[in-house]
Amino acid sequence: MQQPRLRLDGRVALITGASSGLGRVGAERFAAEGARVVIADVADGEEAVEAIAAAGGEASFVACDVTDEASVQAAVEHTVETFGALDVLYNNAGVMLSDDDAPTNTSVETYQRTMDINVLGSLLTCKYAIPQMLAQGRGSIVNVASFVAHLGAATPQIAYTASKGAVLAMTREIAVIYARQGIRANALCPGPVMTPLLAKFLSDDARRNRRLVHIPMGRFGEPAEIANGALFLASDESSWMTGQSLIVDGGITAAYTTPE
């Protein structure tokens, strides 16, 4: 019996922030679907590379600070030198800082740091990945935005919300610029996903329930569910999609709720 074709067979994917959390789950999922994966992160990603190799996949790690232009350029060059191509750019790296709050009490430093990582980081990777994709005649860019790019968050987080709105707008612009040159760009907009980062903010039942009340499905998302959305956007299954927002949020943006 013929085995089904892997969804990213023969593709090369560069994933930022992939040493742990959602990025690592995405890297492992992409590798399982045939992609050769480059893990780009400020944290050591060799353990993730070893896990992918142990599962029969192929991966490489490159140290990368997405806010540093030279570092990003080097990561893209590493990808092409190591695997000979760059077919998928998955901009997963991002932050939501603990003192991000309302406009009146969020520091300029917190706002700028959030914008630098979440927005500038995505811009820089696109800046250096797109020329390689143009040379190949194809490419898929997946930028991680958030459901808060579509509506205000119940819990104040002005810098994060502003940054994700910017990512969504930037994704649409990139999609329009390169639509006739074989490059697609789409935004993945997750709702609250149970990762160590979110768990840190939901340290007690009151905080947890405050979030859950806004999710019609009554639970937080799982990392694998977000990885599946990224895989769809990266693969040819979404070949007639560009400039779009794929919302994976348990129904949050479909519901009318009032912040408590």
N, C-alpha and C positions, 0 to 999 in steps of 0.2 A: 504494500500500500504506500502510495506516495505521501511523503510528509508535507504538511502545509508550509508555504513559504513564510519565513520570518518577516515581520513587518518592517524591520529596519535592516534587512540583510544587505551587507556591503556598504552601509552608510557609516560615516564618521561623525560623532557627536561631541561637541565641547559643552560641558555643563559646569556652570559656575556654582560655588558654594556646595560642592557635591561630596565633601568629606564626611558629612553627617546629615541627619535630619531628612527633610523632603528631598534634598538634592541627591543624597546617597541612595535613597529608595528609587528615585528616578534613574540614576546611573545604572543600578542593578537591573531595573526593568528594561531599559534600553539595550543593555548588553545581552539580556536574555532573548531579546528580539533580533539579535544579530549585529547590533551596532558595535563598532570599536569606539570606546569612550575615553575621552580625556577629562579627568577630574581636576578642575582648577579651583584652588581654595587657598586662603591664608593659613588654614590649619592643615596639618599633615594628612595626606590622603592615601598613603601607602597601604593602610589596612583595608580601605575600600577597594583598592586595586587588587589586593590579594584575595579578597572575598569574591570579586568578579572572576578572577582567574580560577579559583577553586570550583566555581560553578560552570567552568568551561568557556567563559567569555574572555575578552581581550580589553585591557584598559591601561592607561598611563596617567601618572600624576604630574602636575606642574604647579608650583607655587605661584599664586596670583592674587594681587590686591586689585580689585576691580576699580578702585578709585585712582589708581596710578597708571597713567597712559603707557609708559614704557613696559610696565608689568603685564598689562593686557596685550600689548603688541607681541611681547615675548610668548605669551600663552598661545596666541593664535599661530605664531610661527612654529612653536613646539608641536602643535596639533598637525600641521601640514607636513612638517619634517618627519614626524613619527609615523603617521598613517597615510600621508600622501593626498589628503583631501580634507574638506570641511563641509559637510552636508547639512548638519543640524547644529544650531546654536540655541542652547536652552539657558536663558538668563534667570537662574534660580536664586542667586545670591541676594540677600536682603536683610534688613534689620527692622525691628520695632523696639525702640529703646524704652526703658522702664519709666523715665521721667517725661515721656511724650504725653501731653495732656491738652488742655484747652489753649487757645491762642494767647490768653492773658498770662499764663504761667508756664509756658514751654520756652525753654531758653533758645536763643539763637543758635547756640552751639549744637543743641540736640536737633534742631530743625535742619541745620546745614549738614550735619553728619548723616542724617537720614536721607536727605536729598542726594548727597554725594554717593552713597552706596547704592541706593535703590534706583536712582534716575541716571546720574552720571555713569555709574557702573554699566548699566545696560547700553547707554549711548556709546561708550568706549568699545565695548565688545562688538557692537554692530559696526562701528567705524572700521575696525580691522578685519572682521569676518566677511563683510559684504564684498570687498574686492576679490577675495578668494572665491566666493560663491558666484560672482559675476564671471570670473574666468572659467568656472565649471559649467555655467549656464543654468544652475539651479541651486536652491537652498531653502531651508525652512528655519525661520526664527521664531522661537517661543519665548515671549517675555512674561514673567510672572508679575501680574498686577494683583488685584484683590477685589472681592465683592464691594469693598468700600470705595472703589473707583466709580461705582454706580449709585451709591447712596451713602448718607452720613452714618457713621458708626454710633452705636448706642453708648459706647464708652469713649470719652474724648481721647483722640489720638491725632491731633491736627497735622503733625509732620508726616506721619505714616500715611494718612488718608490723602494728603496733598501729593505725596510722592507717587502713590499708586495711580492717582488720577493722571499724573504726568506720564507715567509709563504707558497707560492705555492710550493717551493722545499721541504719544511718540510712536507707538506701534502702528497706529492707523496711518500716520504720515509716512513711515517707512514702507508700509504696504503699498500705498498709492505710488510712491516714487519708483518702486522696483517691480510693480505688478507685471509689466510686459517684458521683464528681463529674467524671468524664471525664479524670482525670489519671493517667497511668501513670508508674511509676518503676522502673527496672531498673539493675542494676550490670553493667558490662562488666569482666571480670577477665582481663586479658592475662597471658601468660607473658612470659619475657624476649624483648624485641623489639630488633632491631639498629638502634638510633638513636645519634646522637652522644653522648647521655647514657650509654647502656650501653657504648659503645665506649671511653669514658673510663675505665671501671672494668675493662675487659678489655684492658688494654694489652699483655699478653703471652700466649703460648700456654697457659701453666699455668693462668692465671685463666680463660681462654676454655674450656679443656677441662673444668675443674672444673664449670662451668655446663652444658656440653653433655652430660655424662655423665648428667644427671638428666632430659634431654628425650628421650623415646622416639623421636620423629621425627628426632632427630639434628641438628637445626638450630635457629637462632633464628627467631623470627617476623619477618615483614616488616610495615612500617607499614601498607601497604594491606590486609593481612589483618585488622588491628585496626579500621581504618576501615570495612571491610565489616561487621564485627560491630556497630559503632556505628550504621551505616546501617540495619541490620535492626531494631535496638531503637527507633530514631527513627521508622521508617516504620510504616505500617498493616499491614505483613506480620507484625508482632508484636502485633497488636491485642488478643489475649487473653492477653498476658503482662504481669504486673506483680509487683513484689516479688521478681523472679528474678535469678539470677546467670548470665550468659553467659560461660563460661570458654573462652578461646581461648589454649591453652597448649602445643600440640604433644604433648599426652598426659601432661604432668607429673603432674597430680592423679589420673590413672588408674593410675599406676605405684607400685610399692613400691620405694623406694630408701633407702639408708642414707648419710647425709652422710659424706664422706671425711675 
